[in-house]
Amino acid sequence: EGDGAFLANFGHLFKPVTKKDWLFETRTDLFSHYKMNQDAQRVDAFQEQSRTGVLGRLLDTMEKKGMAVSPISINTLTVMLDGKPETGRLVDILPSNGARGFIFRRIFEETIIDLNS
């Protein structure tokens, strides 16, 4: 009594189904790792905003409210960051070993000193 359970990462269902009707009642392939991954990143069960991801839609809303956004992904572009195409927002993709270091050039030395004085 008073105990709870939390379940995660077990599939994306669009509505409650049973063992008898899941094949006919689901809109996705429940046993496909690729498809489950895509659905988890989209979080759009009824496909109301096709080809967008959950974080991309959040960024769209933030931009509409005047906030500056700049999404970053590690190693690859993910569906999760896709917003509405008309925003034209690009995603920065960084390698997993980090960004390249700053290459200091002597020609910038005077300018850098001026900026910091």
C-alpha positions as CSV (number, residue, x, y, z in Angstrom):
1,E,0.0,0.0,0.0
2,G,1.3,3.4,-1.0
3,D,3.9,1.8,-3.3
4,G,4.3,3.0,-6.9
5,A,5.9,1.8,-10.0
6,F,7.5,3.7,-12.8
7,L,8.0,2.0,-16.2
8,A,10.0,3.5,-19.0
9,N,11.3,2.6,-22.5
10,F,8.8,-0.1,-23.3
11,G,7.3,1.1,-26.5
12,H,5.1,3.8,-27.9
13,L,1.3,3.2,-28.0
14,F,-1.3,5.5,-29.5
15,K,-4.1,4.0,-27.4
16,P,-4.7,1.1,-25.0
17,V,-4.5,-2.3,-26.7
18,T,-4.7,-6.0,-25.7
19,K,-2.8,-9.0,-26.9
20,K,-5.7,-9.8,-29.2
21,D,-6.0,-6.4,-31.0
22,W,-2.6,-4.7,-30.8
23,L,-1.7,-5.7,-34.4
24,F,-4.8,-4.1,-35.9
25,E,-5.1,-1.2,-33.5
26,T,-1.5,0.2,-33.5
27,R,-0.1,2.7,-36.0
28,T,3.5,1.7,-35.6
29,D,5.7,-1.3,-35.6
30,L,6.0,-2.1,-31.9
31,F,9.0,-4.5,-32.4
32,S,11.2,-2.2,-34.5
33,H,14.0,-0.5,-32.6
34,Y,14.3,2.1,-35.3
35,K,10.6,2.9,-35.3
36,M,10.3,3.1,-31.5
37,N,13.3,5.4,-31.4
38,Q,11.7,7.7,-34.0
39,D,8.4,7.7,-32.2
40,A,10.1,8.5,-28.8
41,Q,11.9,11.4,-30.4
42,R,8.8,12.8,-32.0
43,V,6.3,12.3,-29.2
44,D,3.5,13.0,-31.7
45,A,1.3,10.0,-31.4
46,F,-1.5,11.4,-33.6
47,Q,0.9,12.8,-36.2
48,E,-0.5,16.3,-35.8
49,Q,2.9,17.9,-36.6
50,S,4.5,15.5,-38.9
51,R,8.3,15.4,-39.3
52,T,9.0,17.4,-36.2
53,G,10.5,16.3,-32.9
54,V,9.5,17.1,-29.4
55,L,12.4,19.4,-28.7
56,G,12.1,21.1,-32.1
57,R,8.5,22.0,-31.4
58,L,9.6,23.4,-28.0
59,L,12.3,25.5,-29.7
60,D,9.7,26.8,-32.2
61,T,7.5,27.9,-29.4
62,M,10.4,29.6,-27.6
63,E,11.3,31.5,-30.8
64,K,7.7,32.7,-31.2
65,K,8.0,34.1,-27.8
66,G,11.1,36.1,-28.7
67,M,13.7,33.8,-27.1
68,A,17.0,33.1,-28.9
69,V,17.6,29.4,-29.3
70,S,20.5,27.4,-30.6
71,P,20.2,23.6,-30.6
72,I,23.3,21.5,-30.4
73,S,23.5,17.8,-31.1
74,I,26.4,15.3,-30.4
75,N,27.8,13.4,-33.5
76,T,24.6,13.4,-35.5
77,L,21.4,15.2,-36.3
78,T,18.4,13.7,-34.5
79,V,14.7,13.8,-35.2
80,M,14.1,15.1,-31.7
81,L,15.5,18.6,-32.7
82,D,13.6,19.0,-35.9
83,G,11.2,21.9,-35.8
84,K,9.0,23.4,-38.5
85,P,11.0,23.7,-41.7
86,E,9.9,27.3,-42.3
87,T,11.9,28.4,-39.2
88,G,15.1,27.7,-41.1
89,R,16.8,26.9,-37.8
90,L,20.0,24.8,-38.1
91,V,21.4,22.5,-35.5
92,D,25.1,22.7,-34.5
93,I,26.6,19.2,-34.5
94,L,29.6,18.7,-32.3
95,P,31.9,15.7,-32.2
96,S,31.7,13.5,-29.0
97,N,35.3,14.4,-28.2
98,G,34.4,18.1,-27.9
99,A,34.8,21.2,-30.0
100,R,38.1,22.1,-31.7
101,G,40.4,24.3,-29.6
102,F,40.9,27.9,-30.5
103,I,43.8,28.4,-32.8
104,F,45.6,31.6,-31.6
105,R,47.2,33.6,-34.4
106,R,49.7,36.4,-33.7
107,I,47.7,38.7,-36.0
108,F,44.8,38.7,-33.5
109,E,47.0,39.4,-30.5
110,E,46.7,43.2,-30.6
111,T,42.9,43.1,-31.1
112,I,42.4,40.6,-28.3
113,I,44.5,42.7,-25.9
114,D,42.4,45.8,-26.9
115,L,39.1,44.0,-26.4
116,N,40.2,42.9,-22.9
117,S,41.7,46.1,-21.6
